[in-house]
C-alpha cells in the first residue's frame, strides 16, 4: 500500500502520532496542472496535514481545508471525505518564484470546514495564518483547538508526499522529562530524505529505533475525483433553461470546468435538450 495514513504510539513516552504517505494519488492530483515548484510544495504539505486531520476525526465527515491569503499563492484547497478520498487545487499568480512561505501566502486565514450527514450546518473553524511553514501554521491551529503540543514534519517531491505528526500527551513529561525533545529531534531527520520508498514501519524504526512503538493498521487513501456528469446536469438545471440557452447561443456549446478536479464537461444542443427534458416541467 503506497497511499496510506497509519497511526502509531510511542508507548513508553505516551506520545502518539501518524505517518501519511502519498505517491500515485499525489501524481493524479497534480497531473496536467503544471504547478510551479513552490506551489507543489505547499499543496503537497497541506494534503498531508489534511489527511492527518481527517484520520483522527472522532466522527466521520467531509473535511475541507483552505488557506486563503493576499500573496502570490492566493488559495490552497484540500478536500477529504470520511473514506480518505482526497482532492485539491491551488490558485496562484503567474511567474511565481521560490520565497518564504509567509511571503507566498501573505496575510490571510486558515479555514477548516467539517460537514457531516448528521449536522444541520457544517462546522467551521477560522484562524489567522501564523507560522513560517505549512507545518507551523497547523501546529498553531492544534495549540488553539486541541491544547496539545503537536509537531508536523512534512516533505514533498514531484512524485510523493510524506508527513509525520507527533502529539504530546498529558503523561509524556512524567514518563520522561526529556522524551518529547528527543523525539522531536529524531523526527526532524525525516527531512534528510530517503524515506519516500519506505513503509511506515520502516520509517518509524529508522527514526525511533530505541523506542517501543505500537503501530496500528494502515488506512488506504484514494484520489477523490470521479467523473460526475449527473451533478453537473443538476447544476445546469438549477441555472434554468433560458440562461443555459443563452450560453449555448453565444458559444455553440456549454462548457463546465470542475476546477478542483481539473476536468471539463462539454454539452452540445442535443445534450442540453436532454438535460431539461429529463428535468420535467417547471411549476410556478
C-alpha positions in Angstrom: 0.0 0.0 0.0 1.7 3.2 -1.2 -1.1 5.7 -0.3 -1.9 5.4 3.4 -2.2 7.1 6.8 -1.0 5.0 9.7 -1.2 5.8 13.4 1.4 4.8 16.0 2.1 5.2 19.7 5.4 5.5 21.4 4.3 3.5 24.4 6.9 4.3 27.0 6.7 8.0 26.3 2.9 8.4 25.8 3.5 10.2 22.5 1.0 9.5 19.7 1.4 10.1 16.1 0.7 9.2 12.5 2.6 8.7 9.2 1.0 9.7 5.9 2.4 8.7 2.5 1.2 9.6 -1.0 2.6 8.6 -4.3 0.1 7.7 -7.1 -2.7 9.7 -5.5 -0.4 12.7 -5.4 0.6 12.3 -9.0 -3.0 12.1 -10.0 -3.8 15.3 -8.1 -1.2 17.3 -9.9 -1.4 15.7 -13.3 -1.6 18.3 -16.1 -1.6 21.1 -13.6 1.9 22.4 -14.3 2.3 23.8 -10.8 5.5 25.7 -10.1 7.8 24.0 -7.5 6.8 26.4 -4.7 3.1 25.7 -5.3 3.7 21.9 -5.4 5.5 22.0 -2.1 2.7 24.0 -0.4 -0.1 21.8 -1.9 1.7 18.5 -1.0 2.4 19.5 2.6 -1.2 20.7 3.0 -2.5 17.4 1.6 -0.5 15.5 4.2 -1.9 17.6 7.0 -5.5 17.4 5.8 -5.2 13.6 5.8 -3.7 13.5 9.3 -6.6 15.7 10.5 -9.2 13.6 8.7 -7.9 10.4 10.1 -8.3 11.5 13.7 -11.8 12.9 13.5 -13.9 11.4 16.2 -17.0 11.3 13.9 -16.7 10.7 10.2 -17.3 13.6 7.8 -16.0 15.6 4.9 -13.2 17.9 5.8 -12.3 20.8 3.6 -9.2 22.8 4.5 -8.4 26.2 2.8 -5.5 28.6 3.1 -6.6 32.0 1.8 -4.2 34.9 1.5 -3.2 38.0 -0.4 0.2 36.7 -1.5 1.2 35.1 -4.8 -0.4 31.9 -3.7 -3.9 33.2 -3.0 -5.7 29.9 -2.2 -5.0 26.3 -1.4 -7.9 23.9 -1.1 -7.8 20.3 0.0 -10.9 18.2 0.4 -11.1 14.8 2.1 -14.1 12.6 2.9 -14.5 10.0 5.6 -13.2 7.3 3.3 -10.0 9.3 2.7 -10.8 10.2 -0.8 -8.6 13.2 -1.5 -8.6 16.0 -4.0 -7.2 19.5 -4.1 -6.3 22.6 -6.1 -4.1 25.7 -5.8 -4.7 29.3 -7.1 -1.6 31.4 -7.7 -0.1 34.3 -9.6 1.8 33.8 -12.9 5.6 33.7 -12.8 5.8 32.7 -9.2 9.3 32.3 -7.7 10.6 30.5 -4.6 10.0 32.6 -1.5 9.5 32.0 2.2 6.0 30.6 3.0 4.7 33.8 4.7 5.6 35.8 1.5 4.0 33.2 -0.8 0.7 33.2 1.2 0.7 36.8 2.5 -1.8 37.9 5.2 -4.8 35.6 5.4 -6.6 32.8 7.2 -6.9 29.1 7.7 -10.4 27.8 7.3 -11.4 24.2 8.3 -14.9 23.1 7.4 -16.4 19.8 8.6 -19.6 18.6 7.0 -21.3 15.5 8.4 -24.6 14.0 7.4 -26.0 14.3 11.0 -25.3 18.0 11.1 -27.8 20.6 10.0 -25.0 23.1 9.3 -21.3 22.4 8.7 -18.9 23.2 11.5 -16.3 25.8 10.6 -13.1 27.0 12.3 -11.2 30.1 11.2 -7.8 31.2 12.5 -5.3 33.6 11.1 -2.2 32.4 9.2 0.5 32.2 11.9 3.8 30.4 11.1 6.8 30.3 8.9 5.9 27.0 7.2 2.8 24.9 6.5 3.7 22.7 9.4 3.9 25.7 11.8 0.6 27.1 10.6 -1.1 23.9 11.6 0.8 23.4 14.8 -0.5 26.8 15.8 -4.0 25.6 14.9 -3.5 22.5 17.1 -2.4 24.6 20.1 -5.5 26.7 19.8 -8.1 24.0 19.1 -6.8 21.0 21.0 -4.5 22.4 23.6 -1.9 19.8 22.6 1.7 20.3 21.7 2.0 18.9 18.2 4.8 18.7 15.6 4.5 18.2 11.9 7.3 17.1 9.7 6.4 17.4 6.0 8.2 16.8 2.8 7.2 16.8 -0.9 8.6 15.8 -4.2 7.2 15.7 -7.7 6.3 12.0 -7.2 5.5 11.6 -3.5 4.4 13.3 -0.2 5.5 12.2 3.3 4.2 13.6 6.6 4.8 12.7 10.2 2.7 14.0 13.1 3.6 13.8 16.7 1.4 14.8 19.7 2.5 15.2 23.2 0.0 13.6 25.6 -0.6 14.6 29.3 1.7 11.9 30.8 4.7 12.5 28.4 6.8 14.7 30.7 6.0 12.4 33.7 7.2 9.4 31.8 10.4 11.1 30.6 11.2 14.8 31.0 13.5 14.8 28.0 11.4 12.4 25.9 9.5 14.9 23.8 12.6 17.0 22.9 14.4 13.8 22.0 11.6 12.5 19.7 11.3 15.9 18.0 15.0 15.9 17.2 14.8 12.4 15.8 11.7 13.1 13.7 13.4 16.1 12.1 15.8 13.8 10.4 12.9 12.8 8.1 13.8 15.9 6.1 17.1 14.3 5.2 15.3 12.2 2.6 15.5 8.6 1.6 12.2 7.7 3.3 9.8 8.1 0.4 10.2 4.4 -0.6 9.9 3.1 2.9 6.8 1.6 4.7 5.5 3.3 7.8 7.1 0.5 9.9 10.5 1.1 8.3 10.2 4.9 8.7 9.4 4.6 12.4 12.0 2.0 13.1 14.6 4.2 11.4 13.6 7.4 13.3 12.8 5.9 16.7 14.9 2.7 16.7 15.4 2.8 20.5 11.7 3.3 21.4 8.8 0.9 21.9 6.5 1.5 19.0 2.9 0.2 18.7 1.8 0.6 15.1 -1.9 0.4 14.1 -3.5 -0.7 10.8 -2.9 1.5 7.8 -5.9 3.3 6.3 -5.8 3.5 2.4 -6.1 6.8 0.6 -7.5 7.2 -2.9 -8.0 10.0 -5.4 -11.4 11.6 -4.9 -12.1 12.9 -8.4 -14.5 10.6 -10.2 -16.5 11.8 -13.2 -19.9 13.1 -12.0 -21.9 14.2 -15.0 -25.2 13.8 -13.1 -24.1 16.5 -10.6 -23.1 18.9 -13.4 -26.5 18.3 -15.1 -28.3 19.2 -11.9 -26.3 22.4 -11.7 -27.2 23.3 -15.2 -30.9 22.6 -14.5 -30.7 24.9 -11.5 -29.5 27.7 -13.7 -32.6 27.4 -15.8 -33.2 26.7 -19.5 -33.2 30.4 -20.5 -29.8 31.1 -19.1 -28.2 27.9 -20.4 -29.7 28.5 -23.9 -28.1 32.0 -23.9 -24.7 30.5 -23.2 -25.4 27.9 -25.9 -26.3 30.6 -28.5 -23.2 32.6 -27.6 -20.6 29.8 -27.6 -22.1 27.0 -29.6 -21.7 24.6 -26.6 -21.8 24.8 -22.8 -18.5 24.0 -21.1 -18.3 23.5 -17.3 -14.9 23.4 -15.7 -14.6 21.4 -12.5 -11.7 23.3 -11.0 -10.8 21.1 -8.1 -10.7 18.0 -10.3 -9.3 19.8 -13.4 -11.9 18.3 -15.7 -14.2 19.9 -18.4 -17.7 18.8 -19.2 -18.9 19.7 -22.7 -22.6 19.8 -23.7 -24.0 20.5 -27.2 -27.5 21.5 -28.1 -28.8 17.9 -28.1 -27.3 17.2 -24.7 -28.8 20.4 -23.3 -32.3 19.4 -24.7 -31.9 16.0 -23.0 -31.0 17.6 -19.6 -34.0 19.8 -19.5 -36.3 17.1 -20.9 -35.2 14.8 -18.1 -35.8 17.6 -15.6 -39.5 17.7 -16.4 -41.8 20.7 -16.4 -41.2 23.6 -14.1 -44.1 24.5 -11.8 -44.5 28.2 -10.8 
